[in-house]
Structure formats: C-alpha cells, structure tokens
C-alpha cells in the first residue's frame, strides 16, 4: 500500500504483529525471506528514504523473526533490532520515526518505544510518500502467511498522528502464474484488503490487511481477509502512547 499525502508528513507510526508462516516444502538451499517493511521517503523524487520492518527467514533450522531498520541516507545500511525469535510472540509491536528535533533532517527510529537508531542526513524533515507491505523472496508457491494488519499513521504539521484518507492511498498485490501446469516457483499471490472507518466527509484507513495463501497451479487460494485483525483496543492505547512520546520529544504543537 502506498500513501501519498498532499500535506507534509513529519513522522510515521506503524503497529503490527508477528504472523504465522506455513510451508509445503522443505527449506531450499540458502533461505527464503518474508519482509514486512514500511519505507518513508524524504524527497519528492523518492530517491532518499529509510525503512523498518520484520524479516521472517526460513532455513533448515526453522523460521527466525528479526525486526530491523535500514538507512538509505548515503547508501544501504542494515540494522538488526533486538533479539531474534523462533516463533510469533502474540504481541503487538510498533515502529516509529520522527525528526531528531524540530526541523532536523535526521530521524530517530523507535521500536516498541525504545530508540534504536538515528538516520544520517536526509534531504529534509518531512515527506509526502510512504509504502508499507510484504515482499517474498524465495519459495513463492510453497509458503503461506496468516492474516496480518499494518496500521500506519503519519505525523502532521502540528505533530499530531493522523490516519490516511482512503483517497490518499493506493494498493497493489502480486498474482503470479497459477494456471494448471505452471511452475510452482512462480505460482503466488497475496490476498489484500483495506480496512476503513468513517470520518468527516471521507473514510480513513485503519489497516492494510494481507494474507498469502499457499497456492499451487490449478488450485484456488483462500479468500482475502475481511477485517483489520486483532487488537483494536490495544492498538488505540499504543497510538496514544506514541502521541505522548512525540509531545515530549518535539514539544507538542508547533
């Protein structure tokens, strides 16, 4: 899902949970990765950015769940966050990025409200564009993903977190060749949905919901998710906590 906001965005807040992957084949040579990533662009040409997310890596020893963030200020610098897990922990997790100070071009990155790093100098202290979603590398047809929900908010010019209007987002989901007799390597799809809530004059995006069923040539995959997933009440308390952190860090409204 892409969010293209006409007003300046001064930060981003994402709530998600570790999903459950499934496999229909042994691990291949090397590894296969699912990435749940949110990328925040700091120039209109979308050439400079930073990103954060979750890497689920499948190998002969099982699945490893590793949060991370990436700094694209000058090149590509990858940072692991915390300790990797061997199974979903059943918790909601958060990533957040806000300018290091008012009008700073460096950004502080937080995971579960703990600061985990600071970017190098970006083109500016604001953005008009972000992307969030899943990328699969390897075992396309033989891997599945339970229902997930990325709840993404942006920080407006008054340093208040806001939801995207439905008209400000677009979405795309891959659908590989799953016709009878096709190579399973290229038989893949993501079932996607956008959960919204009504607002004044427009629906607002609550979550970007994704499921990846295991699909084989000629077989019908599972239906797309129809809800925003778990923990709306828990998510609301995390969003309130994020706003308090911003108020303390950046001094509230401009």
ABEGO torsion letter per residue (X at the ends): XBBBBABBBAEBBBBBBBBBBBBABBBBBEBBBBBBBBBBBABAAGABBBBBEBBBBBBAAEBBBBBBBBBAAABBBBBBBEBBBABBAGBBBBBBBBBABBGBABBBBBBGGBBAEBBBBBABABBABBBBEBBBBEGAAABBBBBBBBBBBBBBAAGBBBBBBAAABBBBBBBBBABBGBBAAABBBBBBBBBBBBBBGBBBBABBBBBBBBBBBGBBBBBBBABAEBGAAAAAAAAAAAAAAAAAAAGEBX
